[in-house]
Amino acid sequence: MNHKAGERVEYVVTFLEMDLRPAYPRPHLPAGPVSALIAAEAPPSWYFLDLYGAVGRDHEWTDQHRKSPAELTAFLHDPAVTLYTFLRSGWPHGFFILDGREPGICDLAYFGLVPEAIGQGLGLFLIETAVHMAWDREGVRRMTVNTNSLDHPRALPLYQRAGFEPVRRETHSRVLTRDRDIIGA
């Protein structure tokens, strides 16, 4: 169904968890162009916001743009938080953030590919890598992630394929910032 910018829509947030490291092996970098996964050390807030915008602009990822640079910097510079950028052919194809600020829990706080990288089989590599890297952290007993019905339609199935199980759902509403089609709305 087509919705216009400025229209209030309902969406469903799905919260997922994983209580054990999955049995699948750690994936290798995908074949093809030169690729690298790089952890950012004390990244500036603009770097995160550029990745966040590139991945989420079509999915209503706007909340972080309302935070102050100081608030974003405090999050990004926390020693329990790490931003990873997936580079391929010399430019960012996606990113994820692992947030271990809560003892025993590693939250996959952000995850996604830029639109130009979707459909190349990179999402499975990136999610499985993120999951293994989270479980490699000392003291992790559970992983969490959430997605919503405004995100890419393959997000929820990808998380479930990686081993996350839905634990609850909540309905929220928001005003759209751009025109878009919403499946199931």
C-alpha positions as CSV (number, residue, x, y, z in Angstrom):
1,M,0.0,0.0,0.0
2,N,1.3,3.4,-0.9
3,H,1.8,5.9,1.9
4,K,2.8,9.6,1.6
5,A,5.4,11.5,3.6
6,G,3.7,13.1,6.6
7,E,1.2,10.3,7.0
8,R,1.1,8.4,10.4
9,V,1.5,4.7,10.0
10,E,1.5,1.7,12.3
11,Y,4.4,-0.7,12.3
12,V,5.4,-3.8,14.2
13,V,8.7,-4.1,16.1
14,T,9.9,-7.7,16.5
15,F,12.5,-8.4,19.3
16,L,14.7,-11.5,18.7
17,E,17.2,-13.3,20.9
18,M,19.8,-16.1,20.6
19,D,20.9,-18.0,23.7
20,L,23.6,-20.2,22.2
21,R,26.3,-19.7,19.6
22,P,25.0,-21.2,16.4
23,A,26.5,-24.4,15.0
24,Y,27.3,-22.9,11.5
25,P,30.9,-22.1,10.8
26,R,32.4,-18.6,10.7
27,P,32.0,-17.5,7.1
28,H,34.9,-16.5,4.8
29,L,35.0,-13.2,3.0
30,P,32.9,-13.5,-0.1
31,A,34.6,-14.2,-3.4
32,G,34.9,-11.4,-5.9
33,P,36.1,-7.9,-5.4
34,V,38.5,-7.0,-2.6
35,S,36.6,-7.0,0.7
36,A,37.4,-6.1,4.3
37,L,35.5,-5.8,7.6
38,I,37.0,-3.0,9.6
39,A,36.3,-2.0,13.2
40,A,36.2,1.7,13.7
41,E,38.2,3.2,16.6
42,A,36.5,6.2,18.2
43,P,34.5,7.0,15.0
44,P,33.1,10.5,14.7
45,S,29.3,10.8,14.8
46,W,29.1,11.9,11.2
47,Y,30.7,8.6,10.0
48,F,28.0,6.6,11.8
49,L,25.2,8.9,10.6
50,D,26.4,8.6,7.0
51,L,26.3,4.8,7.2
52,Y,23.0,4.8,9.1
53,G,21.5,7.1,6.5
54,A,22.9,5.1,3.5
55,V,21.5,1.8,4.9
56,G,18.3,3.1,6.4
57,R,17.1,6.1,4.4
58,D,14.4,3.9,2.6
59,H,13.3,2.3,5.9
60,E,12.6,5.3,8.1
61,W,15.9,5.1,10.0
62,T,15.7,8.7,11.3
63,D,15.8,8.5,15.1
64,Q,19.6,8.8,15.4
65,H,19.6,12.0,13.4
66,R,17.7,13.7,16.3
67,K,20.4,12.9,18.8
68,S,23.1,15.4,19.7
69,P,26.7,14.8,18.5
70,A,27.7,14.5,22.1
71,E,25.1,11.7,22.8
72,L,26.1,9.8,19.6
73,T,29.8,10.2,20.4
74,A,29.3,8.9,23.9
75,F,27.6,5.8,22.4
76,L,30.2,5.2,19.7
77,H,33.2,5.7,21.9
78,D,31.9,3.5,24.7
79,P,34.5,0.6,25.0
80,A,31.7,-1.9,24.9
81,V,30.4,-0.7,21.6
82,T,32.0,-1.4,18.2
83,L,31.1,-0.2,14.8
84,Y,32.2,-2.5,11.9
85,T,32.2,-1.4,8.3
86,F,32.1,-3.9,5.4
87,L,34.1,-2.5,2.5
88,R,34.0,-4.0,-0.9
89,S,35.5,-2.6,-4.1
90,G,36.8,0.3,-2.0
91,W,33.4,1.6,-0.6
92,P,31.1,0.8,2.2
93,H,28.6,-1.9,1.4
94,G,27.2,-2.2,4.9
95,F,27.8,-2.0,8.6
96,F,26.9,-3.4,12.0
97,I,27.3,-2.3,15.6
98,L,27.8,-4.7,18.5
99,D,26.7,-3.2,21.8
100,G,27.9,-5.0,24.9
101,R,27.0,-2.4,27.5
102,E,24.6,-4.7,29.3
103,P,26.4,-7.5,31.2
104,G,26.1,-10.9,29.5
105,I,24.2,-9.5,26.5
106,C,25.5,-8.5,23.1
107,D,23.0,-6.4,21.2
108,L,23.2,-6.2,17.4
109,A,22.3,-2.6,17.7
110,Y,22.5,-1.8,13.9
111,F,22.9,-4.0,10.9
112,G,22.4,-3.5,7.2
113,L,23.6,-3.2,3.6
114,V,23.4,-0.1,1.4
115,P,20.8,-0.5,-1.4
116,E,23.4,-1.1,-4.1
117,A,24.7,-4.1,-2.2
118,I,21.4,-5.9,-1.6
119,G,20.8,-9.0,-3.6
120,Q,24.4,-10.1,-3.9
121,G,24.4,-12.7,-1.1
122,L,26.4,-10.4,1.2
123,G,23.7,-10.2,4.0
124,L,24.1,-13.8,5.1
125,F,27.9,-13.4,5.2
126,L,27.6,-10.2,7.2
127,I,25.0,-11.4,9.7
128,E,26.8,-14.7,10.4
129,T,30.1,-12.8,10.9
130,A,28.4,-10.4,13.3
131,V,26.9,-13.3,15.2
132,H,30.3,-15.0,15.6
133,M,32.0,-11.8,16.5
134,A,29.4,-11.1,19.2
135,W,29.8,-14.6,20.7
136,D,33.6,-14.2,20.7
137,R,33.2,-11.4,23.2
138,E,34.0,-12.4,26.8
139,G,31.0,-13.1,29.0
140,V,28.3,-13.1,26.3
141,R,25.4,-15.4,27.3
142,R,22.7,-14.0,24.9
143,M,22.4,-12.0,21.7
144,T,19.6,-9.6,21.0
145,V,18.4,-7.7,17.9
146,N,15.2,-6.1,16.8
147,T,13.7,-5.2,13.4
148,N,10.4,-3.7,12.3
149,S,8.0,-3.9,9.5
150,L,9.4,-0.7,8.0
151,D,12.8,-2.4,7.5
152,H,13.8,-4.3,4.4
153,P,11.3,-7.2,4.0
154,R,14.2,-9.7,4.2
155,A,15.5,-8.5,7.5
156,L,13.4,-10.6,9.8
157,P,13.9,-13.9,7.8
158,L,17.7,-13.2,7.7
159,Y,17.9,-12.8,11.5
160,Q,15.9,-16.0,11.9
161,R,18.1,-17.9,9.4
162,A,21.1,-16.7,11.5
163,G,19.6,-18.3,14.6
164,F,17.6,-15.5,16.3
165,E,14.2,-16.4,17.7
166,P,11.3,-13.9,18.1
167,V,10.5,-13.3,21.7
168,R,8.0,-10.5,21.5
169,R,6.3,-8.0,19.2
170,E,5.1,-4.4,19.8
171,T,3.0,-2.1,17.6
172,H,4.1,1.5,17.3
173,S,3.3,4.4,15.0
174,R,5.3,7.1,13.4
175,V,5.0,9.9,10.8
176,L,6.7,8.9,7.5
177,T,9.5,11.2,6.3
178,R,9.2,10.1,2.7
179,D,6.7,8.4,0.4
180,R,6.9,4.7,0.4
181,D,5.1,1.4,-0.2
182,I,4.6,-0.6,2.9
183,I,3.9,-4.3,2.5
184,G,1.0,-5.5,4.6
185,A,0.0,-2.1,5.7
